[in-house]
Every structure is written in C-alpha cells, then in structure tokens.
Amino acid sequence: MTERITVSADKENAETLLDWIDEKMAAAGFGSRARREMRLASEEVFVNISEHSVKRGSRAVTVLCGFGVEELSLTFIDDGGAYNPLERPAPDITLPLEQREIGGLGVFLVKKFTDRAEYRRETGLNYLAIFKNKKAGDS
C-alpha cells in the first residue's frame, strides 16, 4: 500500500509533513524511537529540498509512503535540478567545530537514522527514498 502527500516546498510546511509521516508510521506499528529517527531524517530531506531545490525550479514536494511487511519507505519527489545528496562526502565529525566545513550533517544524519537510502533521477524529477525496518524492542 502506498499513500501520498504533496506540500509546497516552503519550510513552514515541514511540521504538516512530519506529522503526516509520524501518523503513518504509528498506524503501521513503528515504535517511538523509529518514528523519531525517521522524523529527523525526513526533516533534513525536506529542508534540503526547501533550501536548494526551490532555487532550481521545485515548488512542491510529494512524499510517497510505502508499507512493506517489515519496512516503511518514504520517497521524496521534487522537480528541482538533478542532485544526489547521497554522493556528498561524509563530514569529518572528529574535527573540532571551528575546523569543520559548514553543511553536510543533514545527509550524514539521514544515513545514520535510516536503514538505507536511494536516489534516482527520472523524467526530470528527483526521487530520494529512505527506508526504515521494524525492529523488535523499538520503543
């Protein structure tokens, strides 16, 4: 089963989107930890689209929420310029703050809090999918 929501790519719509995602995950039986992690990862993806893709043409973001037996997928779709954030090198988090480059932590957090992530460009659209498996003992 797949459900969808489309919102304007404005940061003020983040809460609406994140609440929708949380509602879908709760209904699918995901625990609070998994929901918090996906909420954070989803916020990073949405803010990235809001800040960067809008400048390249995107005005809306559609999110597809797909349910498998033990996995949930969220696919963020926008019509901004081609950009695969997953190719961005991981930041060196061992450096002192003043020596770190600005940016890059969002993608790092997406990779940390999801079980996998995939990007593809198709028919002028960006598709960034993030996945979360149900885990025993998640609370």
C-alpha positions in Angstrom: 0.0 0.0 0.0 1.3 3.5 -0.8 -0.1 6.8 0.4 1.0 10.3 -0.8 1.0 13.9 0.3 2.1 16.9 -1.6 3.1 20.2 0.1 4.6 23.4 -1.1 8.4 23.3 -0.7 8.3 26.0 2.0 9.9 25.4 5.4 6.7 26.4 7.2 5.1 23.2 5.7 7.6 20.9 7.4 5.5 20.3 10.5 2.5 19.3 8.5 4.6 16.8 6.5 6.4 15.4 9.6 3.1 15.0 11.5 1.7 13.1 8.5 4.8 10.8 8.4 4.6 10.2 12.1 0.9 9.3 11.8 1.5 6.8 9.0 4.4 5.2 10.9 2.4 4.9 14.1 -0.5 3.3 12.2 2.0 0.8 10.7 3.1 -0.2 14.2 6.5 1.5 14.3 7.7 2.4 17.8 8.6 5.9 19.1 12.3 5.6 18.5 11.9 4.6 14.8 9.4 7.4 14.4 11.7 10.0 15.9 14.6 8.8 13.7 12.6 9.0 10.6 11.1 12.3 11.6 14.6 13.8 11.9 15.8 12.2 8.6 12.6 13.4 6.8 13.1 16.9 8.2 16.6 17.0 6.9 15.5 15.8 3.4 12.6 18.3 3.3 14.7 21.3 4.5 17.4 20.4 1.9 14.8 20.4 -0.8 13.3 23.6 0.5 16.6 25.4 0.6 18.2 24.1 -2.5 15.8 22.5 -5.0 13.5 25.5 -4.9 16.3 27.6 -6.4 16.5 25.1 -9.2 12.8 25.1 -10.0 11.0 22.9 -7.4 7.8 24.4 -6.0 6.3 21.3 -4.4 7.4 18.1 -2.7 5.5 14.9 -3.0 6.2 12.2 -0.5 5.1 8.6 -1.1 4.8 6.5 2.0 5.0 2.8 1.1 4.5 -0.1 3.5 6.0 -3.5 3.3 5.7 -6.3 5.9 8.6 -5.2 7.9 9.7 -2.0 6.2 8.5 1.5 5.5 9.7 3.7 2.7 9.4 7.4 2.2 10.1 8.7 -1.3 10.6 12.5 -1.6 9.9 13.7 -5.2 10.8 17.2 -6.4 11.3 18.8 -9.8 14.4 20.8 -8.9 17.7 20.3 -10.8 19.4 16.9 -10.7 21.2 16.5 -7.4 22.1 13.3 -5.5 22.8 14.3 -1.9 23.9 10.8 -1.1 27.0 11.3 -3.1 28.1 14.1 -0.8 31.2 13.0 1.2 30.6 12.3 4.9 31.8 15.2 7.2 34.7 14.6 9.4 32.9 14.8 12.8 36.2 14.1 14.6 37.4 17.7 13.8 36.8 20.5 16.3 33.7 22.5 15.3 35.7 25.5 14.2 37.6 23.4 11.7 34.6 21.7 10.1 33.0 22.8 6.9 29.5 24.2 7.0 26.8 21.8 5.9 26.8 18.1 5.2 25.5 17.0 8.6 21.9 16.6 7.2 22.9 13.9 4.8 25.0 12.3 7.5 22.0 12.2 9.8 19.8 10.8 7.1 22.2 7.9 6.6 22.6 7.4 10.3 18.9 7.2 11.2 17.7 5.2 8.2 18.4 1.6 7.2 19.2 2.7 3.6 18.7 5.5 1.2 18.5 5.6 -2.6 18.4 8.4 -5.2 17.4 8.4 -8.8 16.6 11.0 -11.5 13.8 10.1 -13.8 11.7 12.2 -16.2 13.1 15.5 -14.8 12.3 14.6 -11.2 14.5 13.8 -8.2 13.5 10.7 -6.2 15.1 10.3 -2.8 13.9 7.3 -0.9 14.7 6.5 2.7 13.8 3.2 4.4 13.2 2.0 7.9 12.9 -1.6 9.1 10.7 -2.5 12.0 12.9 -3.7 14.8 12.0 -5.8 17.8 12.2 -3.9 21.0 11.8 -0.5 19.5 10.1 1.8 21.9 
